[in-house]
Amino acid sequence: MGIRTALDLACADAEAIRDRFGITLSMTVRELQGTSCIPLELVKPKRQQILRSRSFSHLICDKDELLDAITFHA
């Protein structure tokens, strides 16, 4: 398609890019052309859930035991 630079991509036809490469690159072309495709989140939404996970079968208070467990999982 003769696209070698970001300027070439910005000048490309977004629909032709979509047909050949898919929606993701087409959205990139539109963004380069000044059309916002993905709205920015100015304020993070509040979390809707809390996750609690247990990684150990018992309380670990010893630093060496904790290091061994982390090393094993890594």
Contacts in CASP RR format, 6 or more apart in sequence:
PFRMAT RR
TARGET T0000
AUTHOR 0000-0000-0000
METHOD contacts of the structure
MODEL  1
MGIRTALDLACADAEAIRDRFGITLSMTVRELQGTSCIPLELVKPKRQQI
LRSRSFSHLICDKDELLDAITFHA
1 12 0 8 1.000
1 16 0 8 1.000
1 20 0 8 1.000
2 8 0 8 1.000
3 9 0 8 1.000
3 12 0 8 1.000
6 32 0 8 1.000
9 17 0 8 1.000
9 28 0 8 1.000
9 29 0 8 1.000
9 32 0 8 1.000
10 29 0 8 1.000
10 32 0 8 1.000
10 33 0 8 1.000
12 29 0 8 1.000
14 26 0 8 1.000
14 29 0 8 1.000
14 30 0 8 1.000
14 33 0 8 1.000
15 26 0 8 1.000
17 25 0 8 1.000
17 26 0 8 1.000
17 29 0 8 1.000
18 25 0 8 1.000
18 26 0 8 1.000
27 37 0 8 1.000
27 38 0 8 1.000
30 37 0 8 1.000
31 37 0 8 1.000
31 38 0 8 1.000
55 69 0 8 1.000
55 73 0 8 1.000
56 69 0 8 1.000
60 66 0 8 1.000
60 69 0 8 1.000
END
